[in-house]
Amino acid sequence: MTHRTRSALLGLLVAATLLATAAPAGAQQPIDATEDGGAAFLAFAVMVFLIVGALFYMDRVRRRRSGDD
């Protein structure tokens, strides 16, 4: 098998996997915010703080490692 053939097959496999797994995930709605948006806002706020905290932590680790070099 050539490198180009192997890369094409890998690309097709990745595309098929993304198509198969992305469709069911898009249909989920774990929190319904139609009547009372309080729970949805709280979940969104928690998600934002977790993402910001993770980014801060990853940047801190990167700065520490680059300073030791």
Secondary structure, DSSP 8 states (H G I E B T S, - for coil): --HHHHHHHHHHHHHHHHHHHHHHHHT--SS--SS--HHHHHHHHHHHHHHHHHHHHHHHHHHHHHHH-
